[in-house]
Amino acid sequence: MGTMSAERQAGLGWGVIGAGRIASVFVADASAAGIRFAAVGARDAGRSRAFADRFDIARAHGSYEALCADPNVDVVYIATPQAFHAEQALLAIAAGKHVLVEKAFTVDAASARRVFAAAREAGVFVMEALWTRFTPTMTAVRERIARGDIGTVRAITTAHHQRLDLSPTGRHGDPALAGGALLDLGVYAFALAVDVLGTPRSIASTGRVDAAGVDLGLQVHLGYPDAVATLSFSMEHPGPNDASIMGDEGWIHLDAPYFAWTSFQRHDASRPTRLVESWEPYAASGMEDSRGMQFQALELERAVAAGLTESTLMPHAHTLAVLEAMDAARAQLD
């Protein structure tokens, strides 16, 4: 994947809150892209030390407070369950750090507004780590939509179904950890709709909720003045994991898993099956071992270097639009 440039080595120092699976994937991808990690913090000092040793990170802290107080840390990446995102983001902001918060940004729109308000007051950069938005796949898709390759977008469909651990000890089914299909899986679907079509005018949802109040799966219809989006996601069972963006001059099919650095096919309007383009994710990239989580870190560094406090690619308004739509969908569940 190439060697790290001297300029990149001298760049921002990153700290990681959380030492779990997502943090591991992010650090592996971002380190290979030249992001410099200065410290990691976890509630368990031993786990923090093990994570630091694994990724050759100099400092390991046994608390989030110590991580945020570390003068070697300029940016804090938050990779804990959604229930803790707002609290930890506010902690980092109070320490004067820039912040990248894993998706879903917070458990609801009200919490996100508090975080964004604190960031504005402190003058620091904050962004949601919705990694799909930053992949070359979505860059290529947006380019084709913008130049009119499929005409005006009229419909989006998404499917995201996978059987997750719903045991009493698992995170996904624990209401105290904000578990549920909506925040874990649905965020990708809502974010794609907002990215392509903007804020929906109407929202209709139905779904399954367990005895603990955890949403297990939803079917959601988003209405727009001249388009619709139909979203299906569940953490109870396996199933399709693809998406389609349909315009009046053609359509794009995103292969499974659609929310990743994936391939897509573009078809035109002459015949539904006529293929006019097949796009492959790793072509000439030299990053075949990457999942694609580094691009959001590179966007943060680009934006901070430009003196911005929010990304033009993942602005605060988009995060809020997604959370507000998910709040509305949740409110309709029995």
N, C-alpha and C positions, 0 to 999 in steps of 0.2 A: 504493500500500500504506500510505499514511499517513505522517506525520512522526514522528520519534523523540521521545519524551517527555524532558523534562529529567531526570526520575527515572531513566529507562533510560540516558541519556547518562552519568549519574554512577555507574552500576553497576559491576559487575565488569569488570576488564580481561582480555580473552582473548588467549592466545597459541596459535599453530598450529604443530604439528610436522608437516612435510611440505607440499609445494607442488604436489601433483598434482591429478588430476581430481576426486576425492572432496572434497578440501579446498576446491577452487574452488566446487563446488556448495554445500557446507556454509556457507562464508563468505558467498556471495551470498544464500542463504536467510536465514541468521541475521542478517546486517547489515540486511536489509530489515525484519526483525522487531524491530530495535532493540538487538541484541547489539553490544557495543563491542569491536572488535578492536584490541589494543595492539601486537602484534608477531607476526612469523612467523619460523620458523627452518627452514633446510634445510642439507644438507651442501654444497650449491653456493651460494655467496654471491650470485652473479649471478642464479640462479633465485629465490632468496629475495627479492632486491630487485625483480625483475620482478613477482613475486606481490604484494608490498607495494604497488607502484605501481598495479597493476591494481585493487586493492581499497581504495586510499587508506588503507593501514595505515602508521603512522608509523615503526616500527622493523623492520628486516630483519636477521636474524642469520645468520651463516654456519656455525653449529653448534647442535646441540640443547642443549648445555650452556649456551651463552650465552642462548638463549631461556628456559631454566628459571631462570637467574640474574637475569633482567630483573625489577627491582622493580615495574615497571608491569604485570606479568602476575600475575593472581590465579588464572586457570584455564588449563590446558593441554589443548588438543584434539589428539589423536594420530591422524593420518591417513596412516600409513605401512603397508607390508605387515605382515601378522599376525606374521611371524617376529620383528619388532622391538618389538611392542607392550609386552611385559612389561618389557624393559630400559628403554624410554623412559618407561613409566609409573612405574617405580621411581625413575628420575632426577627426574621432576617431583615425586613424593611427597617425596623427600629434600630438595627445595628448598622444601617447604611449600606446594605448589600443589594446588588441586583439579584433578581429572583426568576428562576425557571421552574414552574410548578407542573407536575405531571397532570395529565388529563384523568378524570374530569377535574377542572381547575379547583372547584369547591363543590360542596354538596347542593348549593342552590345559588340563585342569582344575587340574593341579598348579601350573602357572605362574600361573593366576588366583588360587589360594589364597595364593601368595606376595605378589602385588600387594595383595590385600585385607588380608592381615595387616599389611603395611607401612602401608597407609592407616589402619587402626585405630590402630596405634601412633603415627602422626603426627597423628591427629585431623583428617584431611582427607577431603573428599568424593571418591568415585570411582564412576563409572558407565559401563556399556557403552553405546556409541552405536548401539544397535539401533533405528534410526530408525522402523521399522515400528511398534514398540510405542507410539509417542507420537503417531501421526497421528490426526486426527479420525475416520478410517475405523475404526481399531481401538477408539477410545473408544466409538463408536456400536455396534460389534459387541458389545463387552463389556457395554454397557448392556442390550442386547436379550437377551443370554444371562442376565444377572443377574436380570432381571425375568420370566424364564420364557417368553419369546416363542417359543422353539423347544423348550421342555421340557428334559429332561435330555440333555446331549450324549452321544451314543453313538459317533460316528465323525467323524474328520477325514481328508480327503484333500488332498494338495498336489502340484502339478506345477510344476517350475521347470527349463526346458530352454532353453539358449541356447548357440550356438557361440561360444566365446571364443578368444582368441589363444593357441594352444598351441605357438607357435614357440619355438625355443631362446632367443630374446631376450625373450620375453614373461614376465610375472610369473606368470600362472595355471598354467603348466606347470613352474615352477621349484621343485624341492624345497627349495632353499636359502632360498627366500622363503615357504615353507609354502604353496605353491600347491596347488590341488586343489578339486574340486567341493564337498567336505564343508564346508570353512571358508568358501568364497566364496558358495556357493548354499544348501547344506544348512542353514546356521545359521538362515536365515529359517524353514524348515520346522520344525525342532526347536523354535525359539522360539515359533512359533504353537501347537504342541502343548503345550508347557510352560505358556504363557500361559492356555490354555483348560482343559487337563486336569491339569496338574501334572506331577510327576516320574513317568516311566514305570516300570512294574515289570519289564518284559521288553523286550529289544531284539533284533531279528533283522535282519541286513543282508546284502546281496550287491551286487557291483558290479564295475566294470572298473578295473584299475590298470595303468599303463604300465610300461615297463622301468625307468624312473627311480624308481618307487615312488609316483608321483602318482596319486591317485584321480580318475578321469575322470567317474564317475557312479555313483549308488547307488540301490537300492530298499530302503527301510527300513520295518519293521513295528514299531510301538511298542504294547506291551500295557499295559492299565490294568484295574483290577478290573471295571469296567462299560463300558469303551469301548476303541476301537482307533484308531490313527492310521497311515495309510499314506502314506509320503513318497517321491516320485520326483524326482530332479534329476540333471542332466548338463550338462557344459560342452563336450561333443563335438558336439552337434547341436541344431537348433531344435526346438521343440515347444510343448505347452501350458504356460501360466504362471499357472494359476488355482488356487483352493482352495475347498473346501466344508466347512462345519461342520454336522453333521447331528444333530438331536435327535429325541426320540420324539414331538414335537408340531410339527415343522417343520424347515426347514434354511435356511442362509445360503450364498449363492454369492458369493465374492469374485472380481471380474473381474480379468483380466490387466492389468498384473502384480500379483498378489495381495499382494505384499510392499510395495507403494507406497501413496501416498495415493489410493486407487482407489475405484470404485463397488462397490456390492453389491446383491443382490436377496434378499428374504426370502420364503420360501414356507411355507405351512402344511401340516398333515398330511392335509387332506381329499382333495387330489389333488396328485400330485407336481409338476404344472406350474402350479398355481394361485399366482399372484403376489399377495402382500399388501402388499409394500413395495418401492420402488426408491429407493435412497439414492445421491445424487450428491456427489462429493467437494468441489467448489468452490462449492456453492450459497451465495450471500450471504456468501462469505468475503472477497472482495476480494483473493484471493491466487492468481489464476489463473496467474501466472508462476512460482509457487513449486513446487519438487518436494516440499517437506514436511519438510525436514531441520531446520527451525528449532525444531520443537516439543521436541526433546530438549534443546536449549540452554536453552529457556525453563523446562523442568522442572528442569534443574540449578540455574538461578538461583533458582527458587522454593524448592527444597529447601535450598540453602545459606542463603538468607535466613531460613528456618525453623530453622536450626541443625542440620540433619540431616547425617549423613555417608554416607547411602545413600538412594536413591530408593525410595519405597513402590510406585512404578509399575514400576520396573526394579530390584528388589532384588538384592543379591549372590547370594542363594540361587538366583534364576532363572538368572543367568549361569552359575553352577556346575552347575545341573541340566542345562542345555543342553550345556555342555562335557563333562560326565561321560557323557551319552548319546552324544555324538559320538565320544568316546574309545572307548566300547564298540562303536559301529558300525564304527569304523576297525579295531579289533582283529580283527573277523571277516572282513575282506577278505583275499583270497589274495595 
